[in-house]
Amino acid sequence: MADSATPVPVVHQQKGGTRRPTLSRRREVGHASARSLLMTILGEYVLPRDQAIWTSTLVEALRVLDIEEKSARQALARSSAEGWVVSERVGRRVRWSLTPPGRRLLTEGAERIYAFGNEEKAWDGRWLMLIVSVPEAKRDLRHRLRTRLTWAGFGSPVAGVWVSPDLSRQREAQQIVQELGLDAQAMSFTAAYGDVGDQETMVARSWDLSDLKDRYEDFIDRFTGARPSGERGVLRAQTELVHEWRSFPFLDPRLPLKLLPDGWSGVRAADLFHRKHVEWRPEAQAQWDELAATSG
């Protein structure tokens, strides 16, 4: 499976010692990890059902995806330690439920994943520009700023300048600079592009669309014409479809079509994802219910 930038749960400490799970988005290289696939399973099949699920069901679901039992159990243990799920012993067996924070995070993630690529927003030609610089000596702070603004869809044409065609990102940008203690020196503007230079060059300098294009085309190649078969074939195909797609909302800055190359592969990939997800969903959910009944 190709490498993907997928959200991975981690735990942050809050005042009073309480722990809350959140999302740390990093690139995973190589095969999808058991924990990453477990997250997809929880979001696709467990979240819509308000009921606990047996360990054996989750282990079997991960086995369908070529994850060994030891790795599956480690993924469950780590997800529990991070606050995503909580276990309950029933006799000699264990079943798992989503925690309220875990359910909230998965719900937010599902909304973003399933809505992504469904519609094209109208663009009035205006840009949001954020100016914020961090001294070279504060490399860790610079890295955190770059990471968070990148995940928010901003691009940087030159050092200290960040741009986005989505004006609604201004509140998120404000929150980021405030949390990093940079709000005192940050400035923002909204304006149309001027007569000096051209937008195409700015876009090319701000975002690496070539890598994103390759990822979309890999997705298209993998799932176009896919015809799942076998006892759990649709369950596996649907899970892999969602798992591969879920990275794109965090990789794609969602630029207006006017700013993208002709025949942009992201449009075709989005159409493919939503068609396949609708097509496979009834059988995938039925296979999940069957797996839960037979392995539970």
N, C-alpha and C positions, 0 to 999 in steps of 0.2 A: 504494500500500500504506500502511495506517495506520501512524502512528508507534508504536514499541514500545520497551520497555526491555529490551534484549538484552545478554547478556554479550559483551564485546569483549576479545580478548586484548591484554595489554600486558606489558612486561617489567620485572621488578624486579631490582635488583642484590643479590647475596648476597656474603657474606664470601669473599675470595679471588678476586673478580672474575667468578665464574660467573654466568650469567644463567638465570632460570627464567621461563617464561610463567605468567601467572595470569589471573584474570578481573577486569576492571573493568566494573561494570554501570552503564551510563548510558543515558539516553533518547535514541534516534535519531529525529529529526524528518524526515518526508517519506518518500521511497522507501527501501526497504532498501538498505544499502550492499553493494557487491560483496564486501567482506571479511566482512560479517555473513552473507550468503548462502553464501559459501564455507565458513564455519564449520558451517552447517547441512548442507551437502553432505558435508563431511568426517565429521560425526557420524553421518549417516544411511546413507551408502553406503561410504565409505572405511574407517571404523573397523571394521565387521564383517568386512572382508576384509584379511587380513594380507599385503598385496602393494602394491608401488609402483604409482603411477598416472601416466600420461603428462600432460604439460601440455595437449596438445590435447584430452584427455578432459575435464579440468576446465574449460577454456575453453568447450568445446561445452556442457557442463552449465550453465554460467552463462549462455550465450547463450540456452538454452531459457527461462531466467528473465529475459530481456530485458536482460542485462548485456553491454555491448560488450567486444570482445576486449582493448582497451587497459586498461579498468578491471579486467577479470579478471586480466590479467597483473600489474597493480599490486597487486591483492589478494594474489596468490601471493607476490610479492616482499616485501610487508609482513609476511605471515604467517611467511615464512622468517626475516626479520630479527628477529621477535619470539619465535622459538624453537618455533613450532608444527610446522613441517614442514622437511624438509631435501631439497635437490635432488641429483640424480645425473645426470651427463651420460653418455649412451650414444650414441657417434658424434656426430651433429649434433643429436640430440634430448635432451630433458630429462624425467626422471620424478621424482616426488615421493613421499616417505614421511613418515609421522607420526614425530616424535621421541618418545622415551619419555615426557618430560614432557607433550608434546602429547597423546599417546595416553591418559595417565592423566587429564588434565583433561577430555578429551572423554568418557571412560568415566564419570567422575563426573557430568558434565553429562547424559549420556544416561540414567543411572540416575535422576536427579532428574526429568528431563523426562518420561520414559515411565512412571514410577511416580506422577507427580503426578495427583491426582484419582481414583486407582484405588480408594481405600478411605477410609472415614470413621473417624477415630480416636475411640474412646470418651473422654469427658471427665468427670472427677469433680467439676467445679465449682471447682477450685482455680486460683489465679492465681500466676504468678511476677511479682514486682515488683522492679524495679531502681531504686535511687535514686543518681543520679550527676549532679553539676552541674559546669559549666565556666564560668569567669568570662567576662563579656561581651567582655573585652579579647582573649581567645583565640578569635577567631571561626573560624579555620581548624580548630582542634582541635574546636570545637563542631560544625562541619559534618561532619568526619570521623566523630565519634561518632554523630551523627544518621544519616548515610548507612549506616554499618555496622549499627547496631541496627535500622534500618528494613528493610534487606535480610535481617536475621535474623528478621523477622516481628514485631518489637516495635512497639507503638504508644505514643504519649505523650499522656496526657490533660491533663497540666499540665507546665510547665517543670521539668526535672530528674527527672521520674518516668516510667519506662518499664514497660509491662505486656505480658504474654503469657500466654495460656491453656495454653501448651505448656511444662510444667515441665522437659522435656528440653533446653530452650534455655539452661538455667542455665550449663552448661559453656561454651557458645559466648559467652554474655555475659561470663563471667569472662575468657575469652581476649581479647575485644575491649578491655575496660577495662585489662587488663594490658598489651597491646601499645600502647595509647595513653597509658600511664603514669598511669592514673586509678584504679588498684585501691586505692590507699591511702584514698581518700575515698568509694569506692563501697560500697553496702550492698544486700543482696537479702533478700527475704522471700517465703515461699509461704503463701498463706492463701485462704480463701473470701471472697467479697464480703460486706461487713457490711450493717447496716440503714440506714446513712446514704446517701441518694441511690439511684440504681439503675444496674444494669449496662448497660442499653440506652444511657443517656446517656454513660457512660464509653466504651463502644465507639464511639459516634458521634463523640466528641471525640478518640479515639485513632487512628482509621483513616478515610480517605476512601473509603468503599465505593461511593459514587455513581460515581466515575470508573472504578473497577474493574468495576462492573456494566455500564457503557457499553461497556467494552472486551470483556467477555464476550459481550454482545449483538451487537456488531459481528462477532465471531468466528462466532457462531451464524448470523447473517444471511448471512455470506460462504460458509460451507461446507454449510449445510443444503441438501439437494437438488442439490449439485454433481455433475455427471455429466461427468467429463473425457473428452475425445475427441482424436483426432489421433495422430500418430506418437509423440510424447513426452508426450501429455496427462496420463497417470497419473503419470509421473515428475515433471512440473511440479506437479500438484495435491498429490501427497504431500509434496514438498519445501516448498511454500508452507504446507501444513497444519502441518508440524512447525515451520517457521520462525515462524509466527504463534503457535503454542502455547508455544514455548520461553520466551517472556517471562513467562508467568503464574506459574511457580514462584517468580519473583523479585518479582512484583508483589502476589501474593495472600498475606496472612498466615495463611491456612488456619485461620480461626476455626471452632470447632465450630458445627454447624448450628443449635444452640440459640441462638447469638448472632447469627445472620444473618437477614435479612428472609425472610419466607415466599416460596417459589417462587424462591429464589436462583438466578440465571442461571449461576453457576459450576458448579452440579451438572449442568445441561443441557449446558453447553459441554464439560465433562469427558467426559460420556457420548458426545457427538458426536465428540470428538477420538479417543477410543479405538476407537469403532466404525469410523470412516473409516480410521484408521491400519491396523487389522487388515484391513479390506476392500481397501484399495489396495496394501498392502505387497507381495504376491506379484508383481503386474504391474509395480509401480514398480521393484522389484529386478531383474526380468527386463529392463525397458527400460534400466536402468542398465548391466547386463551387455552388452546389445546396443550401447549407446552406446560403452562402453569397447572393445568388439571392433572397431567400425567406425571409431572416431576415434583409436584407439591406434596 
